Amino acid sequence: MKQSVLTQAASAPQEFDIKRLHGDVYDISHAENVAEVVSGEDEQTQYEYDLFFGRVTAKGYEDIVNALVGLKYATADEIAVNRKGMDDRNDADYTAYLAYVKACKDYAREYFGVEPSAAQKEAEENAKYIPALYTSLVAIAQSFLKTAQIEDDEQKLAVSGLYQAWEAGAYSSGDIRNARGQTWECFQAHDNAIYPDINPDNDSTWRTFWRPLHGKSKATARPWAAPTNATDIYKTGEYMVWTDGAVYRCKQGTNFSPEEYGAAWEVAE
């Protein structure tokens, strides 16, 4: 078993603390994360500490790499970086994640002396250029949305995870984007480059061009968005999430909130 001094590469994950127990068995911790847990202001549980501590049998390239990566990307928020990156390879967090994975692979080869199999090398080479299955499925689904004639707001909200987040640009009537916890549909064409004040943070102007979609079930209820014109009045049978977190069902068409006109709303069962 090779156990040499790691080359001081700029991207090498130097924060690992590795102790050889016996044979090919090692205790490995992510020193940086452990330090944060130990020095945290609040009392930390043993579970939280264990997230950044692992025991590895150095017999397989893939197992070792997964163990090293897992010591840093161990929490739900960090794992979400991976999922987020599947949608956007240019995302900065995901780029950092990929760089860290590569550093762990280099570390595994250098420190533990393990090499990927032919199949693993092939998979790594493919991964450089070929998108993951999830990414491909999202791409084809988004392509389908461009031509699909989905008229019902409930259906649009049910697949709203496939719509892109809003960003500055030119939009046509019928375009749908996500912003501020809502899914919006453009009902008046415009070009944000010409009219930069048409953006989700400028509510008065934004609502002149975009309407929030209203769900027809608790599952598709979105936060209350006070109606501003005829396009976004709540209709009978539509749902929304009020400011206290309760889900309400509209009993009769209204542009008033439960506080302003309680008779138009009921708490959804």
C-alpha positions as CSV (number, residue, x, y, z in Angstrom):
1,M,0.0,0.0,0.0
2,K,1.4,3.3,-1.1
3,Q,1.4,6.1,1.5
4,S,3.4,9.0,0.1
5,V,3.4,12.7,0.9
6,L,0.7,14.4,-1.0
7,T,2.0,16.8,-3.7
8,Q,1.1,20.3,-2.7
9,A,-1.4,21.1,-5.4
10,A,-3.4,24.3,-5.1
11,S,-6.7,22.4,-5.1
12,A,-5.7,19.5,-2.9
13,P,-8.0,19.0,0.1
14,Q,-5.3,19.5,2.8
15,E,-7.9,19.6,5.6
16,F,-8.1,15.8,6.0
17,D,-6.8,14.3,9.2
18,I,-5.9,10.6,8.4
19,K,-4.8,8.1,11.0
20,R,-3.8,4.5,10.0
21,L,-5.3,2.0,12.4
22,H,-4.2,-1.3,10.9
23,G,-3.7,-2.8,7.5
24,D,-5.8,-0.9,5.0
25,V,-8.1,0.6,7.6
26,Y,-7.9,4.3,8.3
27,D,-9.8,6.8,10.4
28,I,-10.4,10.0,8.5
29,S,-11.9,13.3,9.6
30,H,-12.5,16.5,7.8
31,A,-10.5,18.8,10.2
32,E,-12.0,22.0,9.0
33,N,-15.6,20.9,9.6
34,V,-14.8,19.2,12.9
35,A,-13.2,22.4,14.1
36,E,-16.4,24.3,13.2
37,V,-18.6,21.8,15.1
38,V,-16.3,21.8,18.2
39,S,-16.0,25.5,18.3
40,G,-19.6,26.3,17.6
41,E,-21.5,28.6,19.9
42,D,-24.3,26.1,20.5
43,E,-23.8,22.7,22.0
44,Q,-23.3,20.1,19.2
45,T,-24.5,16.6,19.2
46,Q,-22.3,13.5,18.6
47,Y,-24.3,12.9,15.4
48,E,-23.2,16.3,14.0
49,Y,-19.6,15.5,14.9
50,D,-19.8,12.1,13.3
51,L,-21.0,13.7,10.0
52,F,-17.4,14.7,9.4
53,F,-15.7,11.6,10.7
54,G,-15.4,8.3,9.0
55,R,-13.5,5.0,8.9
56,V,-12.3,3.8,5.5
57,T,-10.9,0.6,4.3
58,A,-8.5,1.6,1.6
59,K,-9.2,-1.2,-0.9
60,G,-11.3,0.5,-3.5
61,Y,-10.9,3.7,-5.4
62,E,-14.6,4.5,-5.6
63,D,-15.3,3.8,-1.9
64,I,-12.4,6.0,-0.8
65,V,-13.3,8.9,-3.1
66,N,-17.0,8.7,-1.9
67,A,-15.8,8.7,1.7
68,L,-13.5,11.7,1.2
69,V,-16.2,13.7,-0.6
70,G,-18.8,12.7,2.0
71,L,-16.8,14.2,4.8
72,K,-17.3,17.7,3.5
73,Y,-20.6,17.4,1.6
74,A,-22.4,15.5,4.4
75,T,-25.3,17.7,5.2
76,A,-28.6,18.1,3.3
77,D,-27.8,21.7,2.2
78,E,-24.4,20.6,0.8
79,I,-25.9,17.6,-0.9
80,A,-28.4,19.9,-2.5
81,V,-25.4,21.6,-4.3
82,N,-25.0,18.5,-6.3
83,R,-28.6,18.4,-7.3
84,K,-28.6,22.1,-8.1
85,G,-25.6,21.6,-10.3
86,M,-27.3,19.0,-12.4
87,D,-29.4,21.9,-13.7
88,D,-26.6,24.3,-14.3
89,R,-23.0,23.3,-14.8
90,N,-22.0,26.9,-14.7
91,D,-23.3,27.4,-11.2
92,A,-20.5,28.6,-8.9
93,D,-21.3,26.3,-6.0
94,Y,-21.5,23.3,-8.2
95,T,-18.2,24.2,-10.0
96,A,-16.6,24.3,-6.5
97,Y,-18.1,20.9,-5.7
98,L,-16.7,19.4,-8.9
99,A,-13.3,20.9,-8.2
100,Y,-13.4,19.4,-4.7
101,V,-14.4,15.9,-6.1
102,K,-11.5,16.1,-8.5
103,A,-9.1,17.0,-5.6
104,C,-10.4,14.0,-3.6
105,K,-9.7,11.7,-6.6
106,D,-6.2,13.0,-6.9
107,Y,-5.7,12.7,-3.2
108,A,-7.0,9.1,-3.2
109,R,-4.5,8.2,-6.0
110,E,-1.6,9.9,-4.3
111,Y,-2.1,9.1,-0.6
112,F,-3.7,5.7,-0.8
113,G,-2.2,4.5,-4.0
114,V,-5.5,3.4,-5.5
115,E,-6.5,3.7,-9.1
116,P,-9.9,3.7,-10.8
117,S,-10.8,0.6,-12.8
118,A,-11.1,0.9,-16.6
119,A,-14.9,1.2,-16.3
120,Q,-14.5,4.0,-13.7
121,K,-12.0,5.8,-15.9
122,E,-14.5,5.6,-18.8
123,A,-17.3,6.9,-16.6
124,E,-15.2,9.8,-15.5
125,E,-14.2,10.7,-19.0
126,N,-17.8,10.6,-20.1
127,A,-18.9,12.7,-17.2
128,K,-16.7,15.5,-18.4
129,Y,-18.8,16.0,-21.5
130,I,-22.0,14.0,-21.3
131,P,-24.7,15.4,-19.0
132,A,-26.1,13.2,-16.3
133,L,-29.4,11.3,-16.8
134,Y,-31.2,13.8,-14.6
135,T,-29.9,16.8,-16.6
136,S,-31.0,15.1,-19.8
137,L,-34.5,14.4,-18.5
138,V,-34.8,18.0,-17.4
139,A,-33.7,19.3,-20.8
140,I,-36.2,17.2,-22.7
141,A,-39.0,18.1,-20.3
142,Q,-38.2,21.8,-20.7
143,S,-38.2,21.4,-24.5
144,F,-41.6,19.7,-24.2
145,L,-42.9,22.6,-22.2
146,K,-42.1,25.0,-25.0
147,T,-44.5,23.3,-27.4
148,A,-47.0,21.8,-24.9
149,Q,-50.4,23.6,-24.8
150,I,-50.9,23.6,-21.0
151,E,-53.8,26.0,-20.3
152,D,-54.6,25.1,-16.7
153,D,-52.7,26.9,-13.9
154,E,-52.9,23.8,-11.7
155,Q,-51.0,21.8,-14.4
156,K,-48.5,24.6,-14.9
157,L,-47.8,24.7,-11.1
158,A,-47.5,20.9,-11.0
159,V,-44.5,21.0,-13.3
160,S,-43.2,24.4,-12.2
161,G,-39.9,22.9,-11.1
162,L,-39.1,22.6,-14.8
163,Y,-39.5,26.3,-15.5
164,Q,-36.4,28.4,-15.3
165,A,-35.8,31.1,-12.7
166,W,-36.4,34.6,-14.0
167,E,-33.5,36.6,-15.3
168,A,-33.2,39.8,-17.2
169,G,-34.1,39.5,-20.9
170,A,-36.9,39.8,-23.5
171,Y,-40.2,37.9,-22.8
172,S,-43.3,37.1,-24.8
173,S,-46.8,36.6,-23.7
174,G,-47.2,33.1,-22.2
175,D,-43.6,32.8,-21.0
176,I,-43.4,31.3,-17.5
177,R,-40.7,31.9,-14.9
178,N,-40.1,31.3,-11.2
179,A,-39.2,34.1,-8.8
180,R,-39.8,35.0,-5.1
181,G,-41.5,31.7,-4.3
182,Q,-44.1,32.2,-7.1
183,T,-44.5,30.9,-10.6
184,W,-45.3,33.8,-12.9
185,E,-46.8,34.0,-16.4
186,C,-46.0,36.9,-18.7
187,F,-49.2,38.4,-20.2
188,Q,-47.6,41.4,-22.0
189,A,-44.5,41.2,-24.1
190,H,-41.5,43.3,-23.0
191,D,-37.8,43.6,-23.0
192,N,-36.1,44.0,-19.7
193,A,-33.0,45.4,-21.4
194,I,-35.1,48.4,-22.6
195,Y,-37.2,48.5,-19.4
196,P,-35.0,47.4,-16.5
197,D,-37.6,48.4,-13.9
198,I,-39.7,45.4,-15.0
199,N,-38.3,42.9,-12.5
200,P,-39.6,40.8,-9.6
201,D,-38.3,43.3,-7.0
202,N,-40.3,46.2,-8.5
203,D,-43.7,44.9,-7.7
204,S,-45.8,47.8,-9.1
205,T,-44.2,47.6,-12.5
206,W,-43.7,43.8,-12.5
207,R,-47.4,43.1,-11.9
208,T,-48.3,45.1,-15.0
209,F,-46.6,42.4,-17.1
210,W,-46.6,39.2,-15.0
211,R,-49.3,37.4,-13.1
212,P,-48.8,34.8,-10.3
213,L,-50.3,31.4,-11.1
214,H,-52.9,30.2,-8.6
215,G,-53.1,26.6,-7.5
216,K,-56.3,24.6,-7.2
217,S,-55.2,22.3,-4.5
218,K,-53.2,22.4,-1.2
219,A,-50.2,20.9,-3.0
220,T,-50.0,23.8,-5.4
221,A,-50.9,26.6,-3.1
222,R,-48.5,29.5,-3.3
223,P,-47.9,32.5,-0.9
224,W,-50.6,35.2,-0.9
225,A,-49.9,37.7,-3.7
226,A,-52.3,40.7,-3.3
227,P,-54.1,41.1,-6.6
228,T,-53.3,44.3,-8.5
229,N,-55.4,44.0,-11.7
230,A,-58.0,41.8,-13.4
231,T,-55.4,39.1,-14.3
232,D,-54.6,38.0,-10.8
233,I,-57.9,38.0,-8.9
234,Y,-58.4,34.9,-6.8
235,K,-61.2,32.8,-8.2
236,T,-63.5,30.3,-6.5
237,G,-61.7,27.0,-5.8
238,E,-58.2,28.5,-5.9
239,Y,-55.8,28.1,-2.9
240,M,-53.1,30.3,-1.3
241,V,-50.8,30.2,1.7
242,W,-51.6,33.1,4.1
243,T,-48.9,35.0,6.1
244,D,-49.5,32.7,9.1
245,G,-48.6,29.6,7.1
246,A,-52.2,28.4,6.9
247,V,-53.6,27.3,3.5
248,Y,-56.8,29.0,2.5
249,R,-59.3,28.1,-0.2
250,C,-61.2,30.9,-2.0
251,K,-65.0,30.5,-1.6
252,Q,-65.9,33.3,-4.0
253,G,-63.9,35.4,-6.4
254,T,-62.1,38.2,-4.7
255,N,-59.1,40.5,-4.7
256,F,-59.3,40.9,-0.9
257,S,-57.3,38.9,1.7
258,P,-58.8,36.8,4.6
259,E,-58.1,39.8,6.9
260,E,-59.9,42.2,4.6
261,Y,-62.9,40.0,3.7
262,G,-63.0,36.8,5.6
263,A,-66.3,35.6,4.0
264,A,-64.4,35.0,0.7
265,W,-62.0,32.5,2.3
266,E,-62.0,29.3,4.4
267,V,-59.1,27.4,5.9
268,A,-58.4,24.3,3.7
269,E,-58.9,21.0,5.4
